[in-house]
Amino acid sequence: MINLFQAMQAFVKVADAGSFAQAATQLGVSTSVVTRHVSSLEKHLGIRLFQRTTRKVVLTEAGADYADGCRVLMAELEEVESRATTTSKEVAGDLRIVALGSFSLFRLTPLFAEYQAKFPHVNLRVTLTEKRVDLLEGGFDVGIVTEHMVRSESLVARRLINSSAVPVASAAYLAQAGYPATPGALAQHRLIGAPLDTNPQNWVFRPRAVNENSEESISLDASFTVNSMVMQKQAALGGMGIALLPREMVIEELRTGSLVQILTDYEVVNGDVAVSLVYPSREFVPRKIREFIDLAVGFFN
């Protein structure tokens, strides 16, 4: 009687290695054992899995589909065993995270602290950035980023937070430069923005009035650009001009009056900051990553 799991395991090893001999070496058995497993599997299925020549072994179309299914099943089995046998204290190693720098400064530290309290043997390796990032090329396990920052393909994205953007300036700046009454009046003001490669180079406004449907797009000719929303905020506080920032980031300054929201009769259509949790799309996610994902989603919910 065929041992289906052993046969599938041998088959996948051959498919990945492209060689019966190499697969046998990796499994620590003889080549004849691997050959017997694959032959038994072909008889069991009634299909040919490989095209064999004297020089190479190539998957058939049916074999390639079956190999994909076997990999999924074996990964799921490994995950089930991990859940059953691994305690939280045994979750260990490095967890590499890339995060939006300005967001992390006021939201992520409590999340990191909670994770390490639960899994003290995991070392968090955090990289902060405002630039676009390739998660896979960078070797990161998880990203906490805005959508425009992600360059990698085949990623799972889970929205953590969506913060609307508001135009703000310091009271001192507005006292000197005046309050713009319409979006068009921004052309007479100093504007604070992000570099060309990180953000849209126009701000789109829509009147809040119910009977108004028109939109007005303002080209951003910024007098000061910097790839950090934290420094944009500091520049606005320093009277350097008008900045478009997430409301959540300036809510305390708006409350105290150190920053003032302008153009309150309009909403910004294209300025929302959506921060998502992203990670490589695969069936088996290591437990240290899965635990972080679950904790982050719950933390922001």
Secondary structure per residue as TSV (DSSP state, phi and psi in degrees):
chain	resnum	aa	ss	phi	psi
A	1	M	-	360.0	136.8
A	2	I	-	-70.7	135.2
A	3	N	-	-88.5	97.9
A	4	L	H	-61.4	-41.7
A	5	F	H	-65.6	-45.5
A	6	Q	H	-62.6	-38.7
A	7	A	H	-65.6	-43.8
A	8	M	H	-63.1	-41.6
A	9	Q	H	-61.8	-45.0
A	10	A	H	-64.5	-42.3
A	11	F	H	-59.3	-46.6
A	12	V	H	-64.6	-39.0
A	13	K	H	-60.5	-43.5
A	14	V	H	-65.2	-42.1
A	15	A	H	-61.4	-41.3
A	16	D	H	-73.6	-38.5
A	17	A	H	-84.6	-24.6
A	18	G	T	71.6	21.0
A	19	S	-	-159.3	133.8
A	20	F	H	-68.9	-38.7
A	21	A	H	-65.9	-44.1
A	22	Q	H	-66.2	-38.9
A	23	A	H	-62.3	-41.0
A	24	A	H	-63.3	-41.6
A	25	T	H	-61.5	-43.5
A	26	Q	H	-65.7	-33.2
A	27	L	H	-87.5	-12.9
A	28	G	T	75.1	29.9
A	29	V	S	-129.3	176.6
A	30	S	-	-79.4	159.6
A	31	T	H	-62.6	-34.9
A	32	S	H	-64.2	-34.3
A	33	V	H	-65.8	-44.4
A	34	V	H	-63.4	-44.5
A	35	T	H	-59.8	-42.2
A	36	R	H	-64.1	-40.9
A	37	H	H	-61.0	-45.7
A	38	V	H	-68.8	-39.9
A	39	S	H	-63.1	-42.0
A	40	S	H	-62.5	-39.2
A	41	L	H	-66.3	-41.2
A	42	E	H	-63.5	-41.3
A	43	K	H	-65.4	-40.7
A	44	H	H	-61.9	-40.5
A	45	L	H	-86.5	-26.1
A	46	G	T	76.9	26.2
A	47	I	S	-137.3	160.8
A	48	R	-	-91.8	126.8
A	49	L	-	-92.8	-31.0
A	50	F	E	-129.0	149.5
A	51	Q	E	-98.9	119.7
A	52	R	E	-107.4	134.4
A	53	T	-	-127.5	177.4
A	54	T	S	-70.1	-15.7
A	55	R	S	-110.3	-27.0
A	56	K	-	-156.2	166.3
A	57	V	E	-121.1	124.9
A	58	V	E	-126.1	135.2
A	59	L	E	-66.0	139.9
A	60	T	-	-76.0	171.8
A	61	E	H	-62.0	-42.6
A	62	A	H	-66.6	-36.9
A	63	G	H	-65.0	-38.7
A	64	A	H	-64.8	-42.0
A	65	D	H	-64.3	-42.6
A	66	Y	H	-66.5	-37.2
A	67	A	H	-62.0	-40.9
A	68	D	H	-60.4	-44.3
A	69	G	H	-65.5	-38.7
A	70	C	H	-63.6	-40.9
A	71	R	H	-61.9	-41.3
A	72	V	H	-62.9	-46.2
A	73	L	H	-62.7	-42.6
A	74	M	H	-69.4	-35.7
A	75	A	H	-65.5	-40.7
A	76	E	H	-65.2	-39.2
A	77	L	H	-63.3	-42.2
A	78	E	H	-62.3	-38.0
A	79	E	H	-66.7	-42.4
A	80	V	H	-61.4	-43.8
A	81	E	H	-64.4	-38.2
A	82	S	H	-63.7	-43.1
A	83	R	H	-63.3	-35.1
A	84	A	H	-79.4	-30.4
A	85	T	H	-112.4	-14.3
A	86	T	-	-99.1	124.0
A	87	T	-	-89.0	164.9
A	88	S	G	-62.1	-32.6
A	89	K	G	-69.5	-19.7
A	90	E	G	-89.5	-6.2
A	91	V	-	-73.1	116.4
A	92	A	-	-146.4	174.3
A	93	G	E	107.7	-169.2
A	94	D	E	-97.1	139.6
A	95	L	E	-118.6	112.9
A	96	R	E	-95.3	119.3
A	97	I	E	-122.6	134.3
A	98	V	E	-112.1	133.6
A	99	A	E	-138.9	150.0
A	100	L	E	-62.2	117.4
A	101	G	H	-57.7	-47.5
A	102	S	H	-68.3	-32.5
A	103	F	H	-70.8	-40.5
A	104	S	H	-65.5	-28.9
A	105	L	H	-64.6	-28.6
A	106	F	H	-122.6	8.6
A	107	R	H	-133.5	-27.3
A	108	L	T	-93.3	-26.1
A	109	T	H	-55.5	-44.8
A	110	P	H	-61.1	-35.5
A	111	L	H	-64.6	-46.2
A	112	F	H	-62.0	-41.0
A	113	A	H	-63.6	-40.8
A	114	E	H	-66.7	-39.5
A	115	Y	H	-64.9	-46.2
A	116	Q	H	-69.7	-28.1
A	117	A	H	-66.0	-33.8
A	118	K	H	-81.8	-34.7
A	119	F	-	-129.7	76.5
A	120	P	T	-67.1	-14.3
A	121	H	T	-92.7	3.6
A	122	V	E	-97.8	127.2
A	123	N	E	-93.4	121.4
A	124	L	E	-86.0	122.2
A	125	R	E	-112.2	97.3
A	126	V	E	-104.0	130.8
A	127	T	E	-115.6	125.5
A	128	L	E	-100.2	138.0
A	129	T	E	-155.1	160.8
A	130	E	S	-115.8	-1.2
A	131	K	S	-94.5	166.9
A	132	R	-	-65.9	147.2
A	133	V	B	-140.8	141.6
A	134	D	-	-98.0	109.7
A	135	L	T	-60.0	-41.8
A	136	L	T	-73.9	-46.6
A	137	E	T	-64.6	-33.1
A	138	G	T	-78.1	-9.8
A	139	G	T	74.1	25.8
A	140	F	-	-90.0	145.1
A	141	D	S	-83.3	-38.1
A	142	V	E	-142.9	145.4
A	143	G	E	-122.9	141.9
A	144	I	E	-121.8	92.9
A	145	V	E	-143.0	168.9
A	146	T	E	-85.0	161.7
A	147	E	G	-61.6	-36.7
A	148	H	G	-71.8	-12.5
A	149	M	G	-84.0	-14.6
A	150	V	B	-89.4	124.2
A	151	R	-	-108.3	-20.8
A	152	S	-	-71.1	149.0
A	153	E	S	-98.5	172.0
A	154	S	S	56.5	49.3
A	155	L	E	-114.2	148.3
A	156	V	E	-90.7	132.4
A	157	A	E	-123.8	130.4
A	158	R	E	-126.7	119.4
A	159	R	E	-66.8	129.8
A	160	L	E	-100.3	-42.2
A	161	I	E	-157.4	148.1
A	162	N	E	-130.9	115.7
A	163	S	E	-116.9	126.2
A	164	S	-	-72.8	149.9
A	165	A	E	-96.3	144.3
A	166	V	E	-132.7	141.6
A	167	P	E	-81.3	129.6
A	168	V	E	-136.1	158.1
A	169	A	E	-155.5	163.5
A	170	S	-	-76.3	153.1
A	171	A	H	-60.7	-35.5
A	172	A	H	-64.8	-42.7
A	173	Y	H	-63.0	-45.8
A	174	L	H	-66.1	-33.3
A	175	A	H	-65.2	-32.6
A	176	Q	H	-86.5	-39.8
A	177	A	H	-99.5	-15.3
A	178	G	-	92.1	160.3
A	179	Y	-	-91.9	122.2
A	180	P	-	-69.1	129.7
A	181	A	S	-87.8	-24.5
A	182	T	S	-136.7	160.5
A	183	P	G	-56.6	-36.1
A	184	G	G	-60.3	-26.7
A	185	A	G	-71.5	-11.5
A	186	L	G	-63.7	-21.2
A	187	A	G	-62.1	-20.5
A	188	Q	G	-94.6	7.3
A	189	H	S	-119.6	160.0
A	190	R	-	-80.8	130.9
A	191	L	E	-115.9	147.2
A	192	I	E	-113.6	127.6
A	193	G	E	-146.2	-172.1
A	194	A	-	-100.8	160.5
A	195	P	-	-60.2	163.8
A	196	L	T	-56.7	-35.1
A	197	D	T	-87.0	3.4
A	198	T	T	-117.8	-25.1
A	199	N	S	-140.2	157.8
A	200	P	-	-58.5	140.4
A	201	Q	S	-96.3	33.2
A	202	N	E	-151.8	149.7
A	203	W	E	-109.2	127.0
A	204	V	E	-108.3	122.0
A	205	F	E	-109.9	147.3
A	206	R	E	-133.2	132.2
A	207	P	E	-61.1	142.5
A	208	R	-	-78.3	-16.3
A	209	A	S	-58.1	138.7
A	210	V	T	-60.7	-37.6
A	211	N	T	-89.1	9.4
A	212	E	-	-107.5	129.5
A	213	N	-	-121.1	-6.0
A	214	S	-	-76.0	151.7
A	215	E	-	-118.9	149.0
A	216	E	E	-128.3	121.1
A	217	S	E	-100.2	126.7
A	218	I	E	-110.1	116.1
A	219	S	E	-65.9	135.4
A	220	L	-	-90.7	104.4
A	221	D	-	-107.7	77.1
A	222	A	-	-74.0	140.8
A	223	S	S	-84.9	-15.3
A	224	F	E	-147.0	121.9
A	225	T	E	-122.7	143.2
A	226	V	-	-155.9	143.5
A	227	N	S	-88.1	42.9
A	228	S	-	-148.5	121.8
A	229	M	H	-67.7	-27.1
A	230	V	H	-63.2	-45.1
A	231	M	H	-72.5	-31.2
A	232	Q	H	-59.9	-42.7
A	233	K	H	-63.0	-44.3
A	234	Q	H	-64.0	-36.4
A	235	A	H	-65.3	-40.7
A	236	A	H	-64.2	-43.3
A	237	L	H	-61.5	-31.0
A	238	G	T	-83.8	6.2
A	239	G	T	79.1	23.0
A	240	M	S	-86.7	-6.3
A	241	G	-	147.1	-160.0
A	242	I	E	-103.5	131.4
A	243	A	E	-121.7	151.0
A	244	L	E	-106.2	111.3
A	245	L	E	-133.4	153.8
A	246	P	E	-59.3	133.7
A	247	R	H	-55.2	-39.9
A	248	E	H	-60.6	-27.3
A	249	M	H	-79.9	-23.0
A	250	V	H	-120.2	12.5
A	251	I	H	-61.3	-36.9
A	252	E	H	-70.2	-40.0
A	253	E	H	-67.4	-35.0
A	254	L	H	-67.4	-36.5
A	255	R	H	-66.2	-41.7
A	256	T	H	-83.1	-16.0
A	257	G	T	91.6	1.4
A	258	S	S	-70.3	-23.2
A	259	L	S	-126.2	149.1
A	260	V	E	-123.9	131.7
A	261	Q	E	-79.7	134.1
A	262	I	-	-112.2	170.2
A	263	L	-	50.6	49.0
A	264	T	T	-70.4	-13.0
A	265	D	T	-82.7	0.7
A	266	Y	E	-126.6	153.6
A	267	E	E	-113.8	149.2
A	268	V	E	-90.0	121.3
A	269	V	S	-77.0	-37.3
A	270	N	S	-114.5	24.0
A	271	G	-	-109.9	2.0
A	272	D	-	-62.1	142.9
A	273	V	E	-108.1	107.4
A	274	A	E	-101.7	118.8
A	275	V	E	-105.6	128.0
A	276	S	E	-124.0	154.8
A	277	L	E	-93.7	122.5
A	278	V	E	-124.2	147.1
A	279	Y	E	-157.3	156.3
A	280	P	E	-58.3	139.7
A	281	S	-	-80.4	112.9
A	282	R	-	-157.8	157.8
A	283	E	S	-70.9	-37.4
A	284	F	-	-107.3	117.5
A	285	V	-	-109.9	122.6
A	286	P	-	-52.1	148.6
A	287	R	H	-60.9	-38.9
A	288	K	H	-60.9	-33.0
A	289	I	H	-76.9	-45.2
A	290	R	H	-59.9	-40.9
A	291	E	H	-64.7	-38.2
A	292	F	H	-66.8	-41.7
A	293	I	H	-59.7	-49.1
A	294	D	H	-62.8	-40.4
A	295	L	H	-67.3	-41.8
A	296	A	H	-64.8	-44.1
A	297	V	H	-61.7	-45.9
A	298	G	H	-65.3	-36.1
A	299	F	H	-63.3	-42.6
A	300	F	H	-86.3	-17.3
A	301	N	-	-74.5	360.0
